[in-house]
């Protein structure tokens, strides 16, 4: 389960973060609440990093075992892939969060 949430859930979290942050822009501008935008990005980033760390832990645990079993080899590969996908999704969320630190929601 730790593998699949990081492998499939992390990109979905990044897309959901983008959608929710974009839809909140008008409200944040009208109410001058840029902090709410930061809260959305922080929440999605934290959940994404948590999923990535869980997949990384499983990747580390499977690397210590003897790789004679094909199932363990597949699990190790998928855990490494999930770690990479989760890290890339966390980077995407951080990249979407960065402009909120520099620009007002009412900028354009």
Secondary structure, DSSP 8 states (H G I E B T S, - for coil): -HHHIIIIIHHHHHHHHHHHHHHHHHHHHHHT-HHHHHHHHHHHHHHHHHHHHHHHHHHHHHHSS-TTSHHHHHHHHHHHHHHHHHHHHHHHHHHHHHHHHHS-TT--
